[in-house]
Amino acid sequence: LQKELLKYKQEARNLQGIKDALQQRLIQQDASVLQLKQELLRANMDKEELHNQNVDLQRKVEERNRLLTEYKKELGQKDWHLQQHQTKLDEILRQLSEASYQQVDLEWELEHKEALLAHCMKREAEE
């Protein structure tokens, strides 16, 4: 009985050691699970923050795209007005050129008539 008692005591100590080791391992695993939960919570918070930043950036991109579209529209209108003014300017320059040619012709004709008049006056004076 004494031997059996020692044997069972030894077995009880071994089982108590195993139990203590398992409890220690369970405590470590609980600590690891708690740490993982904290990391998951931080990761979810970071994910939410990134999502909010992404939404904000998308809103800003949409606003800038809207402004860009407006600026392109305004630029198109200004180009059209510029083409209209360029067409008018070209027409005015053409008319100015024609008027300049007519002026030269009229000046030449005036000089010719003045010369003719001077010649006639000279002839009349001689007569």
C-alpha positions in Angstrom: 0.0 0.0 0.0 2.9 2.3 0.8 4.4 1.7 -2.6 1.1 2.3 -4.3 0.5 5.4 -2.3 4.0 6.7 -3.4 3.2 5.7 -6.9 -0.1 7.6 -6.9 1.5 10.6 -5.2 4.2 10.6 -7.8 1.5 10.3 -10.5 -0.5 13.1 -8.8 2.6 15.3 -8.8 3.2 14.5 -12.4 -0.4 15.3 -13.3 -0.2 18.5 -11.2 3.0 19.5 -13.1 1.2 18.8 -16.4 -1.8 20.7 -15.2 0.4 23.7 -14.1 2.2 23.6 -17.5 -1.1 23.5 -19.3 -2.5 26.4 -17.2 0.7 28.4 -17.9 0.3 27.6 -21.6 -3.4 28.6 -21.5 -2.4 31.9 -19.8 0.2 32.6 -22.5 -2.4 31.7 -25.2 -4.9 34.0 -23.6 -2.4 36.8 -23.5 -1.6 36.1 -27.2 -5.3 36.1 -28.1 -5.7 39.4 -26.2 -2.8 40.9 -28.0 -4.1 39.7 -31.4 -7.5 41.2 -30.5 -5.9 44.5 -29.8 -3.9 44.4 -33.0 -7.1 43.5 -34.9 -8.9 46.4 -33.3 -6.0 48.8 -34.2 -6.0 47.3 -37.8 -9.8 47.9 -38.1 -9.4 51.4 -36.8 -6.6 52.1 -39.3 -8.7 50.5 -42.0 -11.7 52.8 -41.1 -9.4 55.8 -41.1 -8.0 54.9 -44.5 -11.5 54.4 -45.8 -12.5 57.8 -44.6 -9.3 59.3 -46.1 -10.1 57.5 -49.4 -13.7 58.8 -49.4 -12.3 62.4 -48.7 -9.8 62.0 -51.5 -12.4 60.7 -53.9 -14.6 63.7 -53.1 -11.7 66.0 -53.7 -10.9 64.3 -57.1 -14.5 64.6 -58.1 -14.5 68.3 -57.2 -11.3 68.8 -59.2 -12.7 66.9 -62.1 -15.8 69.1 -62.0 -13.6 72.2 -62.0 -11.5 70.9 -64.8 -14.6 70.2 -66.9 -15.8 73.8 -66.2 -12.3 75.2 -67.1 -12.3 73.2 -70.3 -15.7 74.5 -71.2 -14.7 78.1 -70.5 -11.5 77.5 -72.5 -13.5 76.1 -75.4 -15.8 79.2 -75.3 -12.8 81.5 -75.2 -11.2 79.7 -78.1 -14.4 80.1 -80.1 -14.5 83.8 -79.3 -10.9 84.2 -80.2 -11.5 82.5 -83.6 -14.4 84.9 -84.2 -12.3 87.9 -83.4 -9.4 86.5 -85.5 -11.9 86.1 -88.4 -13.0 89.7 -88.0 -9.5 91.0 -87.6 -8.5 89.1 -90.9 -11.4 90.8 -92.7 -10.5 94.2 -91.3 -6.9 93.7 -92.4 -8.0 92.7 -95.8 -10.2 95.8 -96.1 -7.4 97.9 -94.8 -5.1 96.5 -97.4 -7.7 97.1 -100.2 -8.1 100.7 -98.9 -4.4 101.1 -98.9 -4.2 100.0 -102.6 -7.0 102.3 -103.5 -5.3 105.2 -101.7 -2.1 104.5 -103.7 -4.1 104.4 -106.9 -5.9 107.6 -106.0 -2.7 109.4 -105.1 -1.1 108.3 -108.4 -4.2 109.5 -110.2 -4.1 112.8 -108.3 -0.5 113.3 -109.2 -1.2 112.5 -112.8 -4.1 115.0 -112.9 -2.0 117.6 -111.1 0.7 117.2 -113.7 -1.8 117.4 -116.5 -3.3 120.5 -114.9 0.1 122.1 -114.5 0.8 121.3 -118.1 -2.5 122.8 -119.2 -1.9 125.9 -117.1 1.6 126.3 -118.5 0.3 125.9 -122.1 -2.5 128.5 -121.3 0.0 130.8 -119.9 2.1 130.5 -123.0 -0.8 131.2 -125.2 
